[in-house]
Amino acid sequence: MNQTATHTLDARGLNCPLPILRTKKALSELGSGEILAITSTDPGSLKDMQAFCKQTGNELVESRSEQGEFVFVVRKA
């Protein structure tokens, strides 16, 4: 199933907790089912994003690492 993000968030250069806080704010502006792609350089965001999605009920569709950057694709619940 191909998941195409309808919105993007650039959280590169931000450290914990800013990537999660910006993700939360961006998701609050989306409708249910919309998809947000987040790019971060904070290694802590790997565990943080998993925990955030579990706690909020949003779906972590994809999580990958690309050349020192972390890309997350989240579908809003």
N, C-alpha and C positions, 0 to 999 in steps of 0.2 A: 504494500500500500504506500503510495507516494504521498508524502506530507509536504506541502508547499506552505511556507510561512507567509502570512498576509501582512505581518509587521516585523520590524527588526529593532533591536536595541544594542547599541555599542557601549559595552561596559569595560572596554579595554583600559588598562591603567588605573582602574579603581580597585581598592582593597576591601576586604570584608569589613563591614557588612554591606557596603554600598552596592555591589552587583545584585544582591538579593532585594535590597530596598528599592532599587530602580526597576527591577523585574516586577515586584509587587505593584508599584505605581503604574507601570505600563500595562499590566494585566487588568488593573482596575478600570482602564479606559476601553477595554475590548469587550465584545459580546461573547456569550457562551459559544464554544466550539471554534473560535478564532485561534490562529496559531501565531506564536511569537518566537522568533529566533534571536537568541542572545549570544553575543561574543564577549568573552572575558579573558583576561590574562592572569587572574588570581587563581593559583592552584587550589586554594581552599573552596573555590566555587563548585568543584566537583561534588564534594559531600554536601555542601550547603544547598545546592540546587535540588539534589535528591531528597533531602530532608524537607525543604520548602514545599516541594510538590506533594510529598506524602502528607504533610500537615495541612495543606490548603485544599487538597482534593484535585488539584490540577494535574494533568497527565504529562509526564516527561516522555515525549515521543522519541527523542533522540539525544544522545550525549556523545560527543567525540572530541578528540584532541587533534589540532592541526598546527604544526610548526610553532609550538609554544602558546597557542591560543586554544581556548576551550569554547566549543559551540554547543548550545543547548536549544532544543526545539520543544516548546511547551504549548500544549493545547489547554485553553481556559475551560474550566469546568462549567 
